[in-house]
Amino acid sequence: MQPKFPSDSLTTLTDLVLPGETNPLNNLFGGELLARMDRAASIAARRHSRRITVTASVNHVAFNRAVPLGSVVTVEAKVSRAFTSSMEIYIDVWIEDRESGQKTKANEAIYTFVAVDETGRPVEVPQVIPQTEEEKARYDAALRRKQLSLVLAGKMKPSEATELKALFIE
């Protein structure tokens, strides 16, 4: 199976925040943003694997900045690392200033998707070859996040989580 670059899966969704999508403070509902991120991540996972993909987990979400009514929101998602059948998708959310057009990072998230066949059974996915410094950092960190998840789920012994341990033991 031919490895792929994160840029091969890059998915960009741009949309406007409308009144029916906002809370009483006129900011985008968190759930609405989660849905947009899930859609972008799903497309990125499908582009990487060329298979049916399903959301396995939402590993991290940071709502760092409110997204006001009328904002132009851009959700960028791409595969940061692939394992046997799962893919970590890193998502950046940008808001665009209405007057200057300047984009500011507002939020980020990390989702895990699994590629499956027509019966729902996991299937193998291509590996990822990171290119940029940011992609390399996200790629390396993905293994630590995966090990932490496996340890917390009781599927890996802490002593076996070598990449994770390296953060704490010199």
C-alpha positions as CSV (number, residue, x, y, z in Angstrom):
1,M,0.0,0.0,0.0
2,Q,1.5,3.3,-1.1
3,P,2.1,5.8,1.8
4,K,0.5,9.3,1.4
5,F,1.3,12.8,2.5
6,P,-1.0,14.7,4.9
7,S,-1.6,17.2,2.1
8,D,-3.3,14.4,0.1
9,S,-6.1,14.4,2.6
10,L,-6.4,18.1,3.2
11,T,-10.1,19.1,3.4
12,T,-11.2,22.7,3.7
13,L,-14.8,23.6,4.5
14,T,-15.8,27.3,4.5
15,D,-19.2,28.5,5.6
16,L,-21.0,31.4,7.2
17,V,-22.4,31.4,10.8
18,L,-26.1,32.0,10.5
19,P,-28.6,33.1,13.2
20,G,-30.2,29.6,13.6
21,E,-26.7,28.2,14.5
22,T,-26.0,30.5,17.4
23,N,-26.6,30.5,21.1
24,P,-28.1,33.4,23.1
25,L,-24.8,35.2,23.0
26,N,-24.9,35.1,19.2
27,N,-21.9,32.8,19.0
28,L,-21.8,29.5,17.0
29,F,-23.1,26.5,19.0
30,G,-20.3,24.2,20.1
31,G,-22.3,21.3,18.7
32,E,-22.6,22.9,15.4
33,L,-18.9,23.4,15.2
34,L,-18.3,19.8,16.3
35,A,-20.5,18.6,13.4
36,R,-18.6,20.8,10.9
37,M,-15.3,19.4,12.2
38,D,-16.7,15.8,12.0
39,R,-17.7,16.3,8.4
40,A,-14.3,17.8,7.4
41,A,-12.5,15.0,9.3
42,S,-14.6,12.3,7.6
43,I,-13.8,13.7,4.1
44,A,-10.0,13.8,5.0
45,A,-10.1,10.2,6.3
46,R,-11.9,9.1,3.2
47,R,-9.4,10.9,0.9
48,H,-6.5,9.2,2.8
49,S,-8.0,5.7,2.9
50,R,-10.3,5.6,-0.1
51,R,-12.6,3.5,2.0
52,I,-15.7,4.0,4.1
53,T,-14.7,5.7,7.3
54,V,-16.4,6.0,10.7
55,T,-15.7,8.3,13.6
56,A,-14.1,6.3,16.4
57,S,-13.5,9.1,18.9
58,V,-13.2,12.7,19.5
59,N,-9.9,12.8,21.3
60,H,-9.5,16.5,21.9
61,V,-11.5,19.7,21.3
62,A,-10.4,23.2,22.3
63,F,-12.9,26.0,22.0
64,N,-10.4,28.7,22.4
65,R,-12.3,31.6,20.8
66,A,-16.0,32.2,20.3
67,V,-17.2,32.3,16.7
68,P,-19.6,35.2,16.3
69,L,-22.7,35.4,14.2
70,G,-21.9,36.4,10.6
71,S,-18.3,35.1,10.8
72,V,-16.8,33.2,7.9
73,V,-15.5,30.0,9.4
74,T,-13.0,27.7,7.7
75,V,-12.4,24.2,9.0
76,E,-9.2,22.5,7.8
77,A,-8.7,18.8,8.4
78,K,-6.0,16.4,7.4
79,V,-4.6,13.0,8.5
80,S,-1.8,13.5,10.9
81,R,-0.9,9.8,11.3
82,A,-2.3,6.4,10.3
83,F,-2.1,3.2,12.2
84,T,-3.3,-0.2,11.1
85,S,-6.9,0.8,10.3
86,S,-7.3,4.0,12.2
87,M,-6.3,7.5,11.3
88,E,-5.8,10.5,13.5
89,I,-7.2,13.6,11.9
90,Y,-6.0,17.0,13.1
91,I,-8.5,19.9,12.6
92,D,-7.8,23.6,12.7
93,V,-10.7,26.1,12.8
94,W,-10.1,29.7,11.5
95,I,-12.4,32.7,11.6
96,E,-12.0,35.5,9.1
97,D,-12.3,39.1,10.0
98,R,-15.2,40.6,8.1
99,E,-13.4,43.9,7.3
100,S,-9.7,43.0,6.9
101,G,-10.1,39.4,5.7
102,Q,-7.4,38.3,8.1
103,K,-7.7,34.8,9.4
104,T,-7.3,33.9,13.1
105,K,-7.1,30.4,14.5
106,A,-10.1,30.0,16.8
107,N,-10.2,26.3,17.7
108,E,-8.7,22.9,17.1
109,A,-9.6,19.3,17.5
110,I,-8.3,15.8,17.1
111,Y,-10.6,13.0,15.9
112,T,-9.9,9.3,15.2
113,F,-11.5,7.6,12.3
114,V,-11.4,3.9,11.3
115,A,-11.6,2.7,7.7
116,V,-14.0,-0.2,7.2
117,D,-15.3,-2.5,4.5
118,E,-18.9,-2.8,3.4
119,T,-19.6,-5.1,6.3
120,G,-18.2,-2.7,8.9
121,R,-15.0,-4.6,9.5
122,P,-11.8,-2.5,9.9
123,V,-9.4,-2.5,6.9
124,E,-5.8,-1.5,6.5
125,V,-5.0,2.1,5.6
126,P,-1.9,3.7,4.0
127,Q,0.8,5.1,6.2
128,V,1.5,8.9,6.4
129,I,4.7,10.6,5.4
130,P,4.8,14.0,7.1
131,Q,6.5,16.8,5.2
132,T,6.3,20.1,7.0
133,E,7.7,20.7,10.5
134,E,4.1,21.1,11.8
135,E,3.1,17.8,10.2
136,K,6.2,16.1,11.7
137,A,5.4,17.4,15.2
138,R,1.7,16.3,14.9
139,Y,2.8,12.9,13.5
140,D,5.2,12.3,16.4
141,A,2.6,13.4,19.0
142,A,-0.1,11.1,17.5
143,L,1.8,8.0,18.6
144,R,2.0,9.3,22.2
145,R,-1.7,10.1,22.1
146,K,-2.5,6.6,20.8
147,Q,-0.4,5.0,23.5
148,L,-2.1,7.1,26.2
149,S,-5.5,6.1,24.9
150,L,-4.5,2.4,24.8
151,V,-3.1,2.6,28.4
152,L,-6.2,4.3,29.7
153,A,-8.4,1.7,28.0
154,G,-6.4,-1.1,29.6
155,K,-5.3,-2.4,26.2
156,M,-1.6,-1.6,26.7
157,K,0.6,-1.9,29.8
158,P,2.1,1.5,30.8
159,S,5.6,-0.1,30.7
160,E,5.0,-0.8,27.0
161,A,4.1,2.8,26.1
162,T,7.7,3.7,25.2
163,E,7.0,6.9,23.4
164,L,4.8,8.1,26.2
165,K,7.3,7.1,28.9
166,A,10.0,9.1,27.1
167,L,8.2,12.3,28.0
168,F,8.7,11.6,31.7
169,I,11.9,9.6,32.0
170,E,15.2,10.8,30.8
